[in-house]
Every structure is written in structure tokens, then in C-alpha cells.
Amino acid sequence: MDFCWRSLSFPVHGGSWKSRTGHSYKPELGKYYVRDYTHQFWAWADWKNRWLMNVAQQLMTAARSSNPKLEFGINLYFETALSPTNSLAWFSQTLGRTQEKNFDYFAIMAYHRQTMRELDLDSQKAIDLMTEVAQRAIRSVGDPSRVMMKVQVLDWKSYELLPAKEIDEILTRILTQGKLSLAFVPYVNSFPLQHFKGKWNE
């Protein structure tokens, strides 16, 4: 389940925010660049984060009342494991607060190829970064199996499978951090899963 505040309509957020705080928030379309965040911004970001986590908890509680065996994971940006401040500002996420809820898995979008383009990194530095993400997430969560690293296997631009050697390298690096859970993104029939099965049985 992906709880992203941007997927919720503004009237719900804005109206509820104003009724609880007395402040109004009227965003306009477009991109904005700021040098510093105001106190009101941080109050808004923190409120969104708490609001979303409460919604998630209510959904999980309701679902588990029908089937107690259901398991839930929350989708997280890789930055969420690296910087609580940036992740709260950019995505209204904090790893610490997600751990206060009853999630079974913390699914981290470890898309190294996407990160290479966004941060202008070479392949090795991107894989180093995802290894650090895995390390920090495990340190925070405790149980490596509850950290699900979502490994990119397809190039978003060319729609071609990534080289097996590249996938093998990132799997090798992140699995040195512990026995994590893995997801391969996106799911495609042509992905040679059998080729990599030995990686998490070593």
C-alpha cells in the first residue's frame, strides 16, 4: 500500500488543516523553490504525516478485523531512510513515525537507475547509495526481513531489462547488510528470476 499525501485531494487536507489549526492553505499549480522552510510549513508537513499515518492505521485495523492474518507494507522513498528532515519536507514521510504503526514491511524504492539520472551519479555511486539506504533502514527497523528493498530491473526510458551483471551487483551489495526482503520492479515475465535465486540463499 502506498500512502502518499499527494494522492489525496486538497479539500480534505486543506479543510481539515484549517479546522484543526485555524490556518488556511491555498496552493497554486506549478513548481516552487524555496531557500528556507517556515515554522508553519513544518507544522503543515508534520500534520500531513501524522494524518496519513492515522488513516493507514485505521485502514489496517479495519482490514485485520476481518482477516487478522493480513500483512501490510508501506511504500517509502529511499530518502526516507537517509534524512528524516528531507523526507518529511518532500514526501510527508518519516521512517520513525511509520514504525509507530502496525506495518509488517517497510518497502523502500531502491531504484538505482532512476537515482543515477536524478542525482547525476554513475552506477557504482548509485549502488553505494542504495547499500547505505539498506544499512540505515535495517538499523532503524531492527529486523532485516521487514525491510523490503524494491530493486529496479527495467530501464524506465528504454523499457529494456537491465543487464544481469548490474542487478547481480546491487543484490550482492544490499544483501551483505542482512537477510532483507526483496521485490523486483516492475514485474515482467522476461525477468530471469531463477538466475538470481541463489543470491538470497547464500
N, C-alpha and C positions, 0 to 999 in steps of 0.2 A: 504494500500500500504506500502510495506516495503522497504525503501530506505537505503540500506546497501552498503557502498563503496566496500566491498569485492565481491559483486555480479557483479561489473563492471570490465571489463578486464583491465589489466595493461597498454597495449599500449595506450588506450585512456587517462588514468590518467597520465602515465609517459610522453608521448609525449606532452600533453597539459601543464603539470607542467614545463617541460624543456623550452617550447616555451615562457612561461609567466614569468619564473623566471631566466632562464639561468642555473639552477641546474639540474643535472641528478639524477635519482633514479633507481637503478637496484637491486631489491630484489632477493634473492635466496630462494629456497624452504627450509622449516624447521622452527623450533621454535628458537626464540632468546630471551634472558633475559638480560635486561639492568638495571643498577642502577640509571642512570640519563638520561633524555631526552635532546638532544641538541637543540639549537636555531633553527637549520634547521629542526629538527623533528617537533617542534611546528608550524613552518611556513607551513610545509607539511600537518600536521593534520588539521590546520585551513583552509588551501586552499581546502582540500578534503571536509571539512564540508560545506564551502561556495559553492563549486562547486555542491555538491549533492543537497543542498537546492535550488539552482538556477534551476537545472534540474527538481526538484519536482515542483517548481513554474511554470515553462514552461509547464509541463505536465498538471497541474491542470488548467491553463489558457486556454490551447488548448481544453481540455475536456469541460470546462464550456462554451466555446464559442458555443458549440453545444447543451449543456444542462446546463443552469445556475443553475438548482436545484441540480446538483450533489454535494455530500458531500465527503470529503476526510479525512482520518486519517493517521497519521504516526506512525509506529511501533517503540517503544523505549525500550531499555534495562532498567531494574529497576535502575541501577547505574546512568542513565542519570538524574534522579530526585534527586539523592543524592550528586553527585560530578561532577560539570562541567569539572573539570580538568581531572579526570579519564575517564569520558565518551568521552571526546574529544580525549584523547590519545588512548583509547582502541577501540572505535567504530566510531570515527569521528562524534559524535553526541553532541549537546548541546541543552538543553531544551529552553534556551533563544533564540537561533537563529531560532529554529523551530517556535517559536511564532511570528517571524517577517514575516512568510509566511502565506498563507491563508488556513491553515488546520482547519478542523472543529473539529477533535478529536485528542487527544494525547493518543495512545494506549500503555499501559505500561505492559510489560511481567512480571507479578507478580507471577512467578512460584515458590511457596514456597517450594515444594518438591525438585525441581531441585536445589534451593538455599541451602537447607539443606545438600545436598550431596557436592555441590561445596565449601561451606564455613564451612562444618562440624558443622552445627548448629542443635539443637534439634527443634522440631516442634514449640514450643512456641516462641523461639527466631526468627525463620524464619517468623512467623506470625507477631511478633512485628516489624520486619524489613519492611514487606510489608505494615503495617499500617503507619509506618513513611514515606514510599515512597508515599503513597496516600496523606498523610498530606502535604508533601513538594510539590507534584505536584499540588495540589489544590491551595496552597499558591502562587505558581508561575503563574499558568494559570488563576486563579480567579474564573471562572465558573466551579463548580464541575462536571456538566453534560458533559463538554467537556473532562474530564479526564476519559478514559476508562481503567479500571483495568481488565487485562486478567488473570482470575483465573484458575489455573491448577486443572483439575478434574480427570486426569488419571495419574497413575504412569508410567513414561517413561520406567522403567526397566521391571516391571511385566506386563504392559499393563492392569492392573486392575483398576477399578474405585476406587477413594479414598473414605474412609468412609464418610458417610453423616455428621457425627458429626464434622469431620475435616473441611469439606467445609463450614458447618454452622458457625463454629468458625471464619474462616478467613473472611467470608462475614459480619458477625456481627461486627468484628473489623474495617474493612475498610469502612463500611457504616456509622460508627459513625463519620467519617471525613466529611461526606456530601453526597448529592444525586449524587453519581458518576454514570457513565455508566459502564456496566459490559459486559464482554464476557467470555464464558466458553470454555476452551481449553483443548483438542481438542473437536470438535463436535462429539458426539457419541449418537446413538439412545437410548442407555441404560441409559443415564444420566437422573435422575429423576428431571427435571427442575421444574415440578409442585410443588414438595416438598419445593422448595426454593423461590417461587414467593412472598410469604408474606414478605420476608426479605426486599425488596426494596419498599414495600407499607406501611411499618410501620411508 
